[in-house]
Amino acid sequence: MAEIRIENVEALGKPLGQYSHMTRVKGAKETLYIAGMLSPGDGFDAQCSGVFRQIETALKSAGAGWGSVVQFTTYLVHSQDIPKFMAWRLREFPQLFPDGKYPPNTLLIVDRLVQEHFLVEVQVIAAL
């Protein structure tokens, strides 16, 4: 199993949400690159919950879990959904990451996703 250390750089200040500045990985036997996950649903929260359920399924299929995640990349269609995304993470991440060490996350606002009705997509890198 890889030694994964998620940490913040004091000189960069406190992160603005449930993420950290960087992840250090030593001794990984395998790296997982999980494609951006989408989920249908009525509204942002439903889609976000579905996306993270799909990520969990992908992680488990490789013998990994949330503690194996080293980085997220999140795509939102509407900048107005940033507060919803932050609130979802504030509510859900303590359960997914009980140690309070949240992987780095790059958040991008895009024109649209593969189909018009999708509001959020999340891509993951994990290490085993």
C-alpha positions as CSV (number, residue, x, y, z in Angstrom):
1,M,0.0,0.0,0.0
2,A,1.2,3.5,-0.9
3,E,2.2,5.9,1.8
4,I,0.0,8.9,1.1
5,R,0.5,12.2,3.0
6,I,-2.0,15.0,2.4
7,E,-0.7,18.3,3.7
8,N,-1.0,22.1,3.5
9,V,1.8,24.5,2.9
10,E,1.8,27.1,5.7
11,A,3.2,29.8,3.4
12,L,0.2,29.4,1.1
13,G,-2.4,30.1,3.9
14,K,-5.5,28.1,4.8
15,P,-7.4,26.4,1.9
16,L,-10.7,28.0,1.0
17,G,-12.7,24.7,1.4
18,Q,-12.5,20.9,1.9
19,Y,-9.2,20.4,0.1
20,S,-5.5,20.5,0.8
21,H,-2.6,22.0,-1.1
22,M,-0.7,18.9,-2.0
23,T,-0.4,15.1,-1.7
24,R,2.9,13.2,-1.3
25,V,2.9,9.6,-2.4
26,K,5.7,7.1,-1.7
27,G,5.9,3.5,-2.6
28,A,2.8,3.3,-4.8
29,K,2.4,0.0,-6.6
30,E,-0.3,1.3,-8.8
31,T,-1.9,4.6,-9.8
32,L,-5.5,4.8,-10.7
33,Y,-6.7,7.5,-13.2
34,I,-10.5,7.5,-12.9
35,A,-12.4,9.2,-15.8
36,G,-14.7,12.1,-15.0
37,M,-17.8,10.7,-13.4
38,L,-21.3,12.0,-14.2
39,S,-24.7,11.2,-12.7
40,P,-28.2,12.0,-13.7
41,G,-30.4,13.6,-11.0
42,D,-32.8,16.3,-10.2
43,G,-30.6,19.2,-9.1
44,F,-27.1,19.7,-8.1
45,D,-27.0,17.9,-4.8
46,A,-28.5,14.7,-6.3
47,Q,-26.0,14.8,-9.2
48,C,-23.1,15.4,-6.8
49,S,-24.1,12.6,-4.5
50,G,-24.4,10.3,-7.6
51,V,-21.0,11.3,-8.9
52,F,-19.3,10.5,-5.6
53,R,-21.1,7.1,-5.3
54,Q,-19.8,6.2,-8.8
55,I,-16.3,7.3,-7.8
56,E,-16.6,5.0,-4.7
57,T,-17.7,2.1,-6.9
58,A,-14.7,2.7,-9.2
59,L,-12.3,2.9,-6.3
60,K,-13.7,-0.3,-4.7
61,S,-13.4,-2.2,-8.0
62,A,-9.6,-1.6,-7.8
63,G,-9.3,-2.6,-4.1
64,A,-9.1,1.1,-3.1
65,G,-11.1,3.5,-1.0
66,W,-11.3,7.2,-0.2
67,G,-8.0,7.1,1.6
68,S,-6.3,6.2,-1.7
69,V,-7.4,9.4,-3.4
70,V,-4.6,11.8,-4.1
71,Q,-6.3,14.4,-6.3
72,F,-9.7,15.5,-7.6
73,T,-10.5,17.7,-10.6
74,T,-14.1,19.0,-10.5
75,Y,-15.9,20.6,-13.4
76,L,-19.0,22.7,-12.8
77,V,-21.2,24.2,-15.6
78,H,-22.5,27.1,-13.5
79,S,-20.4,29.3,-11.3
80,Q,-23.5,29.8,-9.2
81,D,-23.2,26.2,-8.1
82,I,-19.8,26.8,-6.4
83,P,-21.5,27.5,-3.0
84,K,-23.6,24.3,-3.5
85,F,-20.5,22.3,-4.2
86,M,-18.7,23.8,-1.1
87,A,-21.7,23.1,1.1
88,W,-22.0,19.5,-0.3
89,R,-18.3,18.9,0.5
90,L,-18.6,20.5,3.9
91,R,-21.5,18.1,4.7
92,E,-20.2,14.9,3.1
93,F,-16.4,15.0,3.2
94,P,-16.0,14.5,7.0
95,Q,-17.7,11.1,6.4
96,L,-15.6,10.2,3.4
97,F,-12.4,11.5,5.0
98,P,-12.8,11.1,8.8
99,D,-9.2,12.1,9.4
100,G,-10.0,15.6,8.0
101,K,-7.2,15.3,5.4
102,Y,-9.0,16.3,2.1
103,P,-7.2,15.6,-1.2
104,P,-6.3,18.5,-3.4
105,N,-9.0,19.6,-5.7
106,T,-8.9,21.7,-8.9
107,L,-12.3,23.4,-9.6
108,L,-13.0,24.5,-13.1
109,I,-16.1,26.2,-14.6
110,V,-16.8,24.9,-18.1
111,D,-19.3,25.9,-20.8
112,R,-21.0,22.5,-20.7
113,L,-20.5,18.8,-20.1
114,V,-21.1,15.9,-22.5
115,Q,-24.9,16.3,-22.2
116,E,-26.8,19.5,-21.3
117,H,-28.5,18.2,-18.2
118,F,-25.2,17.3,-16.4
119,L,-24.1,20.0,-13.8
120,V,-21.0,18.4,-12.2
121,E,-18.3,16.0,-13.2
122,V,-15.4,14.8,-11.0
123,Q,-12.2,13.1,-12.2
124,V,-9.9,11.3,-9.7
125,I,-6.3,10.2,-9.3
126,A,-5.7,7.5,-6.6
127,A,-2.6,5.5,-5.5
128,L,-2.3,2.0,-4.1
